[in-house]
Amino acid sequence: MDEQAKRILLRQFTYGLFALAAGTPDQPSAMTVNWITQASFEPPMVAVAMEVDSRTLRVTRERGLFTVSVFGEEQRELAGQLGRRSARAPDKLQGIRFIATPAGSVALADGLGYLECRVAAELPSGDHVLVLAEVVEAVVLREGQPLTMRDAGFRYFG
């Protein structure tokens, strides 16, 4: 494969940046994700890719729930903070506010809003796991424009 062509083309895919959180208000886990898409209208479902060895995937599996919060365009630093691996940055959640959700999970308190999702299925996907989940709640917290990979200047590609 032409590695340069692969980089060029994968960088042209359009991605948003989102905070995926799981756990409880006293023990949250969270990470930045960008590989997420709506998968069904009825019932409403999303599919998201999570790294196989992530702490948040482990907590998601234990609880069967997670939230996806939309970062506002001004939250580049927060997206970068949550993008660090917990193993290398065990204090990465320091200073981040979470709120309890109706179904018993946690969500980013300062995002534009969040979807609360119940895990329906998983599919191994190389160094990631593709998680299919039903959206069980949707909450708008504030108005704003979403942060994108391009706007943030992040480069994540295979």
N, C-alpha and C positions, 0 to 999 in steps of 0.2 A: 504494500500500500504506500502511496505517496504521502508521507507524514505531513509535509507542508500543506498539501491540498486538503488533507483531513482537518488540520488546524483552521485553515481559512474558512472552510465550509461550516464546521461546527461552531465557530465564532459568529457565523451569520444567522444561526438559529436564534429566535427571539425567546427570551426567558424572563420571567419575573423573579423576584426574590421574596421568600416567605419564611416566617418563623414557624417551625413545627415543634409543638410542645406536647409533653405527656407527663403523667404523674399526678401529684397532689400539690396543693398550695404550699405545704411544708416541705415537700420533696419534689420540686419540678425538675424536669430534664428538657432541654431545648437545643435546637440546631437550626441553621439556615439551610433551606432546600430551594432548588430551582427546577427540578424535573418533576412537574406536577401538571395534571390536566384533568378536565372534566371527562368522566368516562360514561355517564348515563344521565338522562333527564329524569326518568321515572323507574326506579327511585333515583333521587339525586346521588351520584357517586363520583368520587375522584380517584385517580391513581397517582401515587407518588413513589419516587425512588429514594430509598434510604440506604446509606452505606451499611454493609453487612456487619461490621464490627462497631457500629455506633451504640453508645449508651442509650440514646433516645429510642432506637429500634428495640432494644431489650425491654425498656420500660413500656413501650407501646404494646409489645407482645404480652407482657404481664397484665396490663390493664385492659387491653382490647379497645382503647380509646386514644385519640389524639386530637389536637387542634391545629389548624393552619391559619396563621395570622398574616395579613397583608402588611408589609412594611410600607410606610410612607416614604415619599421621595427624599425626605430629609434624614432618613434613618440609615444611611450608608455605614456609619461607624458601628451601629448596633448590629447590622447584618454581618459585618466583619467579625465582631466580637462573638456572635453566636456561631459563626462559621469555623471557629477554632475547635479542634478536637478536645474533648473532655480529658482524655488521657494526658495530653500535653498542657492543658490549661484548666486544671480542676476548679479554679475559681471564676470561670468564664461567665457564670450567672450573677456574679456580684454586682449589685446595683440595679439589676433588671427587675421590673415590677411585673408580677403575674396576678391574674384574677381567677377565681373559681368559676367554673362553668356549670350550666344546668345539669348535665349528665355526670358531673363529678370529676372532670379533668381540670386542666389549667390552660390559660391562654395569655398571650402577651397583652399587658394592660395598655400599652401605648401604641399599638398598631392601628390601622384603619378599621379593622374589624376581624372577625374570625369565623371559620367553619369548624364545628365540632363533628368529629367523624368516628364511626364505629367500624372496626376492622372486619372485613368480609372474607378476604382471601389474600394469599401471598404467592408470589412467583419468583424463584431465584433468577437473578439477572446479573451474572458475572460478579463483580465486586459490590453490587447493590442488590437489594430486594425490592421488587415492585409490590407495593401494598395497595390493594383495592379496598376502598372504604365507603360506607354509606354516610352521607351528610345527614346528621340528626338535628343540627341547630345551626343557625346563621345569625350573627350579631354584627351590626354596624356600630362602631364606637365613635367615629368622627369622619369628617370629609377630608379629602386629600387625593393626591395623585400617587399611584403605586411606584415603588422603586423597581427598576429593571437592572439586569446584569450590565447592559450597555451603559446606562446612566451611572451605575456604581463604578464602572471601570474594572469589574472583576473579570477574570478569564478562567473559565473552568471547561476543560474539554479533554477528550480521551487521547 
